[in-house]
Amino acid sequence: MTDTKRLAISIIQFLHDQLGSGSLSSDAQESLEVAVQCLETAFEVSTDDQTLSVTQTLPEIFASATQKHPETSQVKINTATDSPTGEEVAEAERLKTDGNDQMKVEKFGAAVEFYSKAIAINPRNAVYYCNRAAAYSKLGNYAGAVQDCELAIGIDPNYSKAYGRMGLALASLNKHTEAVGYYKKALELDPENDTYKSNLKIAEQKMETPSPTGGMGGVDLAGLLSNPGFMNMVSSMKAEMMSGMMSGAYGPMGAPAVPGLGAGPGGQQFAQQMQQQNPELIEQLRSQIHSRTPSGSNEEQP
């Protein structure tokens, strides 16, 4: 444990030296300061403890190691890109199958783990990345899905499923124009695929009707806050809540003090007022609730 603490101290000292170099931005300095605090807490060490100091700094140790073994780094890189053995290929395929089984029972987090292990063994197999992209999409990690699809396409530019899944992930991020391009490429490679045809049609419809929602299927708050109708509605809501609080109808922070108030005469009157003030905005908000994912989009199983 002492050696581990010495290593932690060396890292912390290196970070301190970087902070004192004056070459970092304010954000970078703040990040390193947090890192130092985390390391000190995690390893229960302090730079004031001289018993843990070493005779060489971390850069000196690193420079000494690379001078003595100049080819070591390159050997490691080459080993990582060597073709896997037959046994490794079989193990990676078994892990992929286990991941597929987890997908079938909707254990998407476990599926990601199995696909990741398969990738670690055989990082040149596009299928593993594409399958993990499907699991990421199910978990709502569309950015991760996009990245894995890019990797899969980089390995196999003719892999239609990777383009299809890329389109689905982009559509989930409301990037329908980009999604259309990937669906078209998927259809170019697999012209008879009905799923790609259906998803392409949906994405094209979404392009023609701009979505009021922002990235990740969320509400575009910036747009709403700049909408006069919405701000008028908020003002009315605030006035109604203040009135309700004065009369005891609402509790602190506008929470209904009486259960079921929304169904009572006061709640109905307020809802009707909101609807009359800006019916189009109310309909937009309702649509956002029902369209947090690309409606009607289909995804093929791994």
C-alpha positions as CSV (number, residue, x, y, z in Angstrom):
1,M,0.0,0.0,0.0
2,T,2.9,2.3,0.7
3,D,4.1,2.1,-2.9
4,T,0.6,2.9,-4.1
5,K,0.6,6.0,-1.9
6,R,4.0,7.0,-3.3
7,L,2.7,6.7,-6.8
8,A,-0.4,8.8,-5.9
9,I,1.9,11.4,-4.3
10,S,4.0,11.5,-7.5
11,I,0.9,12.0,-9.6
12,I,-0.3,14.8,-7.3
13,Q,3.1,16.5,-7.4
14,F,3.0,16.3,-11.2
15,L,-0.4,18.0,-11.2
16,H,0.8,20.7,-8.8
17,D,3.7,21.4,-11.1
18,Q,1.3,21.7,-14.1
19,L,-0.8,24.1,-12.0
20,G,2.2,26.3,-11.4
21,S,3.4,26.3,-15.0
22,G,1.0,29.1,-16.0
23,S,0.2,27.4,-19.3
24,L,-3.3,26.2,-18.4
25,S,-6.6,27.9,-18.9
26,S,-8.7,28.7,-15.8
27,D,-11.1,25.8,-16.5
28,A,-8.2,23.4,-16.8
29,Q,-6.7,24.7,-13.6
30,E,-9.9,24.2,-11.8
31,S,-10.2,20.6,-13.1
32,L,-6.7,19.8,-12.0
33,E,-7.4,21.2,-8.5
34,V,-10.4,19.0,-8.2
35,A,-8.4,16.0,-9.4
36,V,-5.7,16.7,-6.7
37,Q,-8.4,16.9,-4.0
38,C,-9.9,13.6,-5.2
39,L,-6.6,11.8,-5.3
40,E,-5.7,13.1,-1.8
41,T,-9.0,11.9,-0.5
42,A,-9.1,8.5,-2.3
43,F,-5.5,7.5,-1.3
44,E,-5.5,9.4,2.1
45,V,-2.2,11.2,1.3
46,S,-0.8,14.6,1.4
47,T,2.2,16.2,-0.2
48,D,3.2,17.4,3.3
49,D,4.1,13.8,4.2
50,Q,7.8,13.6,3.4
51,T,8.0,9.9,4.2
52,L,6.1,9.2,0.9
53,S,8.3,11.4,-1.3
54,V,10.5,9.8,-4.0
55,T,13.9,10.9,-5.3
56,Q,12.7,11.4,-8.9
57,T,9.7,13.3,-10.3
58,L,7.1,11.5,-12.4
59,P,8.4,13.0,-15.7
60,E,11.9,12.0,-14.8
61,I,10.8,8.4,-14.1
62,F,8.9,8.4,-17.4
63,A,11.8,9.8,-19.4
64,S,14.2,7.3,-17.9
65,A,11.8,4.4,-18.8
66,T,11.3,5.4,-22.4
67,Q,15.1,6.0,-22.9
68,K,15.8,2.5,-21.7
69,H,13.0,0.8,-23.7
70,P,12.4,3.0,-26.7
71,E,10.5,0.3,-28.6
72,T,8.2,-0.8,-25.8
73,S,5.3,1.5,-26.6
74,Q,5.3,0.6,-30.3
75,V,5.3,-3.1,-29.5
76,K,2.2,-2.7,-27.3
77,I,0.4,-0.8,-30.0
78,N,1.2,-3.4,-32.6
79,T,0.1,-6.2,-30.3
80,A,-3.3,-4.5,-29.9
81,T,-3.9,-4.6,-33.6
82,D,-2.7,-8.1,-34.2
83,S,-5.3,-10.6,-35.5
84,P,-6.9,-12.5,-32.7
85,T,-6.3,-16.2,-32.4
86,G,-8.9,-18.8,-33.2
87,E,-9.7,-19.3,-29.5
88,E,-10.0,-15.5,-29.1
89,V,-12.4,-15.2,-32.0
90,A,-14.6,-18.0,-30.6
91,E,-14.6,-16.3,-27.1
92,A,-15.6,-13.0,-28.6
93,E,-18.4,-14.6,-30.6
94,R,-19.6,-16.3,-27.4
95,L,-19.6,-12.9,-25.6
96,K,-21.5,-11.4,-28.5
97,T,-24.2,-14.1,-28.3
98,D,-24.5,-13.5,-24.5
99,G,-25.0,-9.8,-25.3
100,N,-27.7,-10.7,-27.8
101,D,-29.4,-12.9,-25.2
102,Q,-29.4,-9.9,-22.8
103,M,-31.0,-7.7,-25.4
104,K,-33.8,-10.2,-25.8
105,V,-34.7,-9.9,-22.1
106,E,-34.2,-6.1,-22.2
107,K,-31.2,-6.1,-19.9
108,F,-29.5,-3.5,-22.0
109,G,-26.8,-2.5,-19.5
110,A,-25.6,-6.1,-19.3
111,A,-25.7,-6.4,-23.1
112,V,-23.3,-3.4,-23.3
113,E,-20.9,-5.1,-20.9
114,F,-20.8,-8.3,-23.0
115,Y,-20.4,-6.4,-26.3
116,S,-17.6,-4.3,-24.7
117,K,-15.8,-7.5,-23.7
118,A,-16.1,-8.9,-27.2
119,I,-14.7,-5.6,-28.6
120,A,-11.7,-5.8,-26.2
121,I,-10.8,-9.2,-27.6
122,N,-11.5,-8.5,-31.2
123,P,-11.7,-4.7,-31.9
124,R,-11.8,-5.1,-35.6
125,N,-15.3,-6.7,-35.8
126,A,-17.9,-4.1,-36.9
127,V,-20.8,-6.2,-35.7
128,Y,-19.8,-5.9,-32.0
129,Y,-19.8,-2.1,-32.3
130,C,-23.1,-2.0,-34.1
131,N,-24.7,-4.3,-31.6
132,R,-23.4,-2.2,-28.7
133,A,-24.9,0.8,-30.5
134,A,-28.3,-0.8,-30.4
135,A,-27.9,-1.4,-26.6
136,Y,-26.8,2.2,-26.1
137,S,-29.9,3.4,-28.0
138,K,-32.1,1.3,-25.8
139,L,-30.5,3.0,-22.8
140,G,-31.0,6.4,-24.2
141,N,-27.3,7.0,-24.8
142,Y,-27.7,8.1,-28.4
143,A,-24.4,9.9,-28.5
144,G,-22.7,6.6,-27.6
145,A,-24.7,4.8,-30.3
146,V,-23.6,7.3,-32.9
147,Q,-19.9,6.9,-31.9
148,D,-20.2,3.1,-32.1
149,C,-21.9,3.2,-35.5
150,E,-19.1,5.5,-36.8
151,L,-16.5,2.9,-35.6
152,A,-18.5,0.1,-37.3
153,I,-18.7,2.0,-40.6
154,G,-15.0,2.8,-40.4
155,I,-14.3,-1.0,-40.1
156,D,-16.8,-2.1,-42.7
157,P,-18.1,0.8,-45.0
158,N,-20.6,-1.7,-46.6
159,Y,-22.3,-2.7,-43.4
160,S,-25.9,-1.6,-44.0
161,K,-27.1,-2.3,-40.4
162,A,-24.5,0.2,-39.1
163,Y,-26.0,2.9,-41.3
164,G,-29.5,2.0,-40.3
165,R,-28.7,2.2,-36.6
166,M,-26.8,5.4,-37.1
167,G,-30.0,6.9,-38.7
168,L,-32.1,5.7,-35.8
169,A,-29.7,7.3,-33.2
170,L,-29.5,10.6,-35.1
171,A,-33.3,10.6,-35.4
172,S,-33.5,10.1,-31.6
173,L,-31.4,13.2,-31.3
174,N,-33.8,15.1,-33.6
175,K,-31.1,15.3,-36.3
176,H,-33.5,14.1,-39.0
177,T,-31.7,15.6,-42.0
178,E,-28.5,13.7,-41.1
179,A,-30.6,10.6,-40.3
180,V,-32.2,10.7,-43.8
181,G,-28.7,10.5,-45.4
182,Y,-27.8,7.4,-43.4
183,Y,-31.1,5.7,-44.1
184,K,-30.6,6.3,-47.8
185,K,-27.1,4.7,-47.6
186,A,-28.5,1.8,-45.7
187,L,-31.1,1.3,-48.4
188,E,-28.5,1.6,-51.1
189,L,-26.7,-1.3,-49.6
190,D,-29.9,-3.3,-48.7
191,P,-32.6,-2.1,-51.1
192,E,-35.3,-4.6,-49.9
193,N,-35.1,-3.7,-46.2
194,D,-38.6,-2.6,-45.2
195,T,-37.4,-1.2,-41.9
196,Y,-35.0,1.2,-43.6
197,K,-37.8,2.3,-45.9
198,S,-40.2,2.9,-43.1
199,N,-37.6,4.8,-41.0
200,L,-36.5,6.9,-44.0
201,K,-40.1,7.9,-44.6
202,I,-40.6,8.9,-40.9
203,A,-37.4,10.9,-40.9
204,E,-38.3,12.8,-44.1
205,Q,-41.7,13.7,-42.6
206,K,-39.9,15.0,-39.5
207,M,-37.7,17.1,-41.7
208,E,-40.8,18.7,-43.3
209,T,-42.3,19.4,-39.9
210,P,-39.7,21.0,-37.7
211,S,-39.8,19.6,-34.2
212,P,-40.3,22.0,-31.3
213,T,-38.1,19.8,-29.1
214,G,-34.3,20.1,-28.7
215,G,-31.6,17.5,-28.7
216,M,-32.1,14.2,-26.8
217,G,-35.9,14.5,-27.2
218,G,-36.2,17.3,-24.6
219,V,-38.1,20.5,-24.5
220,D,-36.5,23.5,-26.3
221,L,-36.4,25.7,-23.2
222,A,-34.6,28.6,-25.0
223,G,-37.3,28.7,-27.6
224,L,-40.1,28.6,-25.1
225,L,-38.6,31.3,-22.9
226,S,-38.5,33.6,-26.0
227,N,-42.1,32.8,-26.9
228,P,-44.4,35.7,-25.8
229,G,-47.4,33.4,-25.6
230,F,-45.5,31.0,-23.2
231,M,-44.3,33.9,-21.0
232,N,-47.8,35.3,-20.8
233,M,-49.1,31.9,-19.8
234,V,-46.3,31.6,-17.1
235,S,-47.4,35.1,-15.8
236,S,-51.0,34.0,-15.6
237,M,-50.0,30.7,-13.9
238,K,-47.9,32.6,-11.3
239,A,-50.8,35.0,-10.6
240,E,-53.2,32.1,-10.2
241,M,-50.8,30.2,-7.9
242,M,-50.3,33.3,-5.7
243,S,-54.0,33.8,-5.5
244,G,-54.5,30.1,-4.6
245,M,-51.8,30.3,-1.9
246,M,-53.5,33.3,-0.4
247,S,-56.8,31.4,-0.3
248,G,-55.2,28.2,1.0
249,A,-55.8,26.3,-2.3
250,Y,-52.0,25.9,-2.9
251,G,-49.2,25.0,-0.6
252,P,-45.6,26.2,-0.7
253,M,-44.0,26.4,-4.1
254,G,-47.4,26.2,-5.8
255,A,-48.1,22.6,-4.8
256,P,-51.9,21.9,-4.4
257,A,-52.8,22.0,-0.7
258,V,-56.0,20.2,-1.4
259,P,-55.7,16.8,-3.2
260,G,-57.5,16.7,-6.6
261,L,-57.5,20.5,-7.0
262,G,-56.8,20.1,-10.7
263,A,-60.1,18.4,-11.1
264,G,-62.0,21.0,-9.1
265,P,-63.7,24.2,-10.4
266,G,-60.6,26.3,-9.7
267,G,-58.3,24.0,-11.5
268,Q,-60.7,23.6,-14.5
269,Q,-61.1,27.4,-14.8
270,F,-57.3,27.9,-14.8
271,A,-56.8,25.1,-17.4
272,Q,-59.5,26.6,-19.6
273,Q,-57.9,30.1,-19.2
274,M,-54.5,28.6,-20.3
275,Q,-56.1,26.9,-23.3
276,Q,-57.9,30.0,-24.4
277,Q,-54.8,32.2,-24.2
278,N,-52.7,30.1,-26.4
279,P,-54.2,26.9,-27.7
280,E,-51.4,26.4,-30.3
281,L,-48.7,26.4,-27.6
282,I,-50.7,24.0,-25.4
283,E,-51.0,21.6,-28.3
284,Q,-47.2,22.0,-29.0
285,L,-46.4,21.0,-25.4
286,R,-48.8,18.0,-25.6
287,S,-47.0,16.9,-28.8
288,Q,-43.6,17.2,-27.1
289,I,-44.8,14.8,-24.3
290,H,-45.9,12.2,-26.9
291,S,-42.9,12.5,-29.2
292,R,-39.8,12.2,-27.0
293,T,-38.6,9.4,-29.3
294,P,-38.9,9.2,-33.1
295,S,-42.5,7.9,-33.3
296,G,-42.9,4.9,-35.4
297,S,-39.2,4.2,-35.9
298,N,-38.3,0.6,-36.0
299,E,-35.0,-1.1,-35.0
300,E,-33.7,-4.4,-36.1
301,Q,-32.6,-6.9,-33.4
302,P,-28.8,-7.6,-33.2
